[in-house]
């Protein structure tokens, strides 16, 4: 997950909370459940990974990836296994 968080930061996600708090990587790793609920996190990942819209009517690729997490968890997966599927080389 550390590499995924670093990718999101590369894409412009600053990871600050609504109060402007700044966090260390350890803080991020301890609150991964909160991070994956942040659309800005996914949007930043999309910028780095090139998850663009396929046409005018399609939702952005990052939203498709974000929305894929819930069914994955319902089917018995977890956050780490979902990101391992998205980023098999990490």
C-alpha positions in Angstrom: 0.0 0.0 0.0 2.9 2.3 0.6 3.7 2.5 -3.1 0.0 3.1 -4.0 -0.1 6.0 -1.6 3.1 7.4 -3.1 1.5 7.1 -6.5 -1.5 9.1 -5.3 0.7 11.8 -3.8 2.6 11.9 -7.1 -0.8 12.5 -8.8 -1.5 15.5 -6.6 -3.3 14.0 -3.6 -2.0 15.7 -0.5 -3.8 13.4 2.0 -4.6 16.2 4.4 -7.8 16.1 6.3 -10.6 18.7 6.4 -8.7 20.5 9.2 -5.5 20.8 7.2 -3.6 18.1 9.2 -0.4 16.6 7.8 0.4 13.0 8.1 3.4 10.6 7.9 3.3 7.5 5.8 2.8 5.4 9.0 -0.3 7.5 9.7 -1.6 6.8 6.2 -1.0 3.1 6.5 -2.9 3.0 9.9 -5.9 4.8 8.4 -6.1 3.1 5.0 -9.9 2.5 5.4 -10.4 6.3 5.5 -8.0 6.9 2.6 -9.9 4.6 0.2 -13.1 6.5 0.8 -11.5 9.7 -0.4 -12.4 10.4 -4.1 -9.4 12.7 -4.4 -7.1 9.8 -3.6 -8.6 7.8 -6.5 -8.6 10.7 -8.9 -4.9 11.3 -8.2 -4.2 7.6 -8.8 -6.1 7.9 -12.0 -3.9 10.7 -13.2 -0.8 8.7 -12.6 -2.1 5.5 -14.0 -3.9 7.0 -17.0 -7.4 5.8 -16.0 -9.1 8.3 -18.3 -12.6 8.4 -19.6 -13.2 6.3 -22.7 -15.9 8.6 -24.1 -18.0 11.6 -23.1 -20.7 9.6 -21.5 -18.4 7.2 -19.5 -17.5 7.9 -15.9 -13.8 8.4 -15.4 -11.7 5.3 -15.0 -10.7 6.2 -11.5 -14.4 6.1 -10.4 -14.8 2.7 -11.9 -11.7 1.5 -9.9 -13.0 3.2 -6.8 -16.5 1.7 -7.2 -14.9 -1.8 -7.8 -13.7 -1.9 -4.2 -17.0 -2.5 -2.6 -18.1 -5.5 -4.6 -14.6 -6.9 -4.0 -15.0 -6.7 -0.3 -18.6 -8.1 -0.4 -17.2 -11.1 -2.3 -14.8 -11.7 0.6 -11.8 -9.7 -0.5 -10.0 -7.0 1.4 -8.4 -3.7 0.6 -4.9 -5.1 0.2 -6.0 -7.8 -2.2 -8.0 -5.3 -4.3 -4.9 -3.1 -4.7 -2.8 -6.2 -5.4 -5.2 -6.9 -8.2 -5.0 -3.3 -9.5 -1.2 -3.1 -9.2 0.2 -6.7 -9.5 3.7 -5.4 -10.0 3.8 -3.6 -6.7 
